[in-house]
Amino acid sequence: MKKLIVIAGVVLITYLILMTTLSQPTSAPSADKAATEQSVSESEYRIGALDGKVAVFRHGDLYLKTDTAIASLPKADRSRIEEGIDIDSLKELKRRLEDYCS
């Protein structure tokens, strides 16, 4: 079971990296536009629960649903996720998902 959870975590991280890479603009944005996009993206993620699983929402829409059951997490983590955890950056999102999904 532990091995399956680790594999799922690796797949999840790979998916996030691929999605981030593929969603990058092909041309370099202007300095003002880049600053605006960065400030918007710093608070766009939220870790929560969906159908008893750990899920990530972006701008209020489902971004990613993991296979990690909320019930398998420690009580403190379950409570935080059920309330919702705002994430400031993609780097922080990846770190948190590694913690919860591995």
N, C-alpha and C positions, 0 to 999 in steps of 0.2 A: 504494500500500500504506500509506504514512504517513497519507494522508488517511482511509483506512478505519479505521486505528487511532485517530485523533483522534475520528472520529465515534463509534466504539464507546465510547471514554472518556466522551464527552459523554452518550451514552445511559445508560451505567452510572451516572454521577453523578446524572443526572435520576431514574433508577430508585431510587437510594438515598435521595434527598431525598423522593420520593413515598412510599416505604415508611416512612420515618421519620415523615413527617407523618401518614400514615394510621394508624400504630400508636400514636399519642399517645392517652392516655385523654381521654374527653370531659369528665370532672369533675376538678376540681383535687384531687390527693391531699393528705392531711394532711402536715405538715412531717416527721414521723417516717417515714412511708411514702415520701415523696419522697427523703429521705436514704438510706433502705435501697435503693430502686430505683436511685439514682445510684451507690451503691457497688457494686452487683451489675453494673450495665451498664458500669462502667469497665474491666472485664477480661473481657468476654464475647466479644470478637471475636478471631479468629485467621486470619491470611492463610496459606494453604498451597497445595498442589498437588492437583489432581484431574484424572485423565485427561490429564495434560500441560498443563493450563491453570491460570491463577491463579484461586484460589477463596477464598471467605470462609466461615468456619464460626462459628456462634454457639451457645454452649452445647453444642459438640460436633456439632451438626447442620449440614448444608449450608445456608448462608444465601444465597450468591450464587456463581455460576460465571461467570467472564468468558470472553471469546473470545481473551484474550491467552495465547499459547503461552509456556510456561516457557522453551523453547529459544530464543526470540527475545530474551530478557533477557541482560544482562551476567552473567558467571560468578558474581560476588559476590552479585548479587541472586538468581540461581537457587539458590545454596547456602542463602541465608537463607530463601527461601520454602519450599524442600524440607524444611528443619528446622522451619519454622513460626515465624511472627512474632506474638506476642501484642500486641494493640492495646488501649489504655486507654480510648479514646473514639471515638464516631462521627465526630467532627471529624478525628481522627488517621487513622481508617480511610479516610475520603474522600481525605485528602491522600496517603496511601500508594498508594491505588488510582490516583489521578491520575498519580503518579510511574511506576507500573508499567504502566499501561494506556494511556498517551498517548505 
